[in-house]
């Protein structure tokens, strides 16, 4: 499996896991929430919202469009902080770590 195919698989697994632990939302936040100038839109979105509506959505678009990818990714560190009090997110954190590791190779 190519790295791009593996990334798409990991993104799908992230979505599936977020659905299973009730972090996936059916309705997008308002457009103004995405206009934040702060990293991860911390002032306008919960991290799980950012993960769903920005990270997963954008990476899918890049991968499906066969567009260039960023040179690195270190999302697991932020996720560990954001989800530190949520035991049910351990699988999601593992998926994010695997995703990050693809940029280290």
Phi and psi in degrees as a GROMACS rama.xvg file:
@    title "Ramachandran Plot"
@    xaxis  label "Phi"
@    yaxis  label "Psi"
@TYPE xy
-70.6636  162.295  UNK-2
-59.2598  -40.24  UNK-3
-64.6246  -42.5884  UNK-4
-64.6222  -40.3214  UNK-5
-64.1687  -40.9826  UNK-6
-61.0063  -44.6148  UNK-7
-61.8386  -40.4273  UNK-8
-62.7743  -43.8212  UNK-9
-64.5862  -39.3312  UNK-10
-62.0065  -41.074  UNK-11
-65.4578  -40.5243  UNK-12
-64.6913  -36.7374  UNK-13
-61.859  -47.5351  UNK-14
-59.427  -47.8556  UNK-15
-58.4255  -43.3965  UNK-16
-67.8151  -41.5204  UNK-17
-62.3452  -37.0443  UNK-18
-63.7002  -43.9531  UNK-19
-63.5006  -31.7301  UNK-20
-105.049  18.2599  UNK-21
60.8678  36.3703  UNK-22
-103.167  -11.2921  UNK-23
-84.6547  133.32  UNK-24
-109.164  144.993  UNK-25
-85.0924  -17.5252  UNK-26
-124.419  130.072  UNK-27
-68.0811  144.58  UNK-28
-61.1242  162.963  UNK-29
-62.7893  153.377  UNK-30
-54.7456  -32.9292  UNK-31
-62.6052  -26.8654  UNK-32
-65.8187  -25.1835  UNK-33
-89.6528  -3.91732  UNK-34
-85.8239  1.99287  UNK-35
-58.0337  144.801  UNK-36
-99.4412  -0.0471145  UNK-37
-89.3092  148.565  UNK-38
-55.8249  140.581  UNK-39
60.4216  14.4376  UNK-40
50.946  40.3627  UNK-41
-59.6643  -22.3515  UNK-42
-88.431  -10.3034  UNK-43
-127.868  -16.637  UNK-44
-132.585  148.272  UNK-45
-71.6299  156.281  UNK-46
-58.9183  -39.5151  UNK-47
-62.0592  -35.1252  UNK-48
-66.9515  -44.8848  UNK-49
-60.5348  -42.7984  UNK-50
-59.4129  -44.8991  UNK-51
-70.8704  -54.4276  UNK-52
-86.7383  -18.1809  UNK-53
-114.329  -64.6622  UNK-54
-60.4219  -59.1645  UNK-55
-64.6081  -45.0286  UNK-56
-61.6363  -44.6124  UNK-57
-70.578  -41.7674  UNK-58
-64.7053  -38.8724  UNK-59
-59.7494  -45.6078  UNK-60
-61.3789  -42.9771  UNK-61
-62.7007  -46.4363  UNK-62
-68.4355  -45.9697  UNK-63
-68.5407  -28.932  UNK-64
-87.6879  2.08082  UNK-65
52.8175  40.538  UNK-66
-92.4144  161.117  UNK-67
-60.3846  144.455  UNK-68
-101.354  158.637  UNK-69
-58.624  158.539  UNK-70
-78.9654  -20.2826  UNK-71
-147.02  165.164  UNK-72
-150.382  128.545  UNK-73
-139.856  56.7369  UNK-74
-81.1702  -25.29  UNK-75
-61.7701  -35.6607  UNK-76
-60.5328  -45.884  UNK-77
-67.008  -39.585  UNK-78
-63.7907  -40.8999  UNK-79
-58.7188  -40.198  UNK-80
-69.4652  -46.8026  UNK-81
-65.2926  -33.9828  UNK-82
-105.314  16.0339  UNK-83
-58.3339  -27.3588  UNK-84
-101.774  14.1389  UNK-85
-119.402  95.4713  UNK-86
-59.6963  -32.1634  UNK-87
-72.171  -2.17925  UNK-88
-94.749  4.9858  UNK-89
-59.6844  -40.0916  UNK-90
-64.4676  -43.5987  UNK-91
-60.1324  -43.8162  UNK-92
-61.286  -40.0494  UNK-93
-61.833  -40.8791  UNK-94
-64.7315  -40.5836  UNK-95
-66.2128  -37.8568  UNK-96
-63.5447  -41.8539  UNK-97
-62.3358  -40.6806  UNK-98
-62.4678  -48.3541  UNK-99
-56.9872  -41.6694  UNK-100
-62.1855  -26.2988  UNK-101
-65.3613  -21.6541  UNK-102
-88.1246  -11.6688  UNK-103
-87.9278  -12.3026  UNK-104
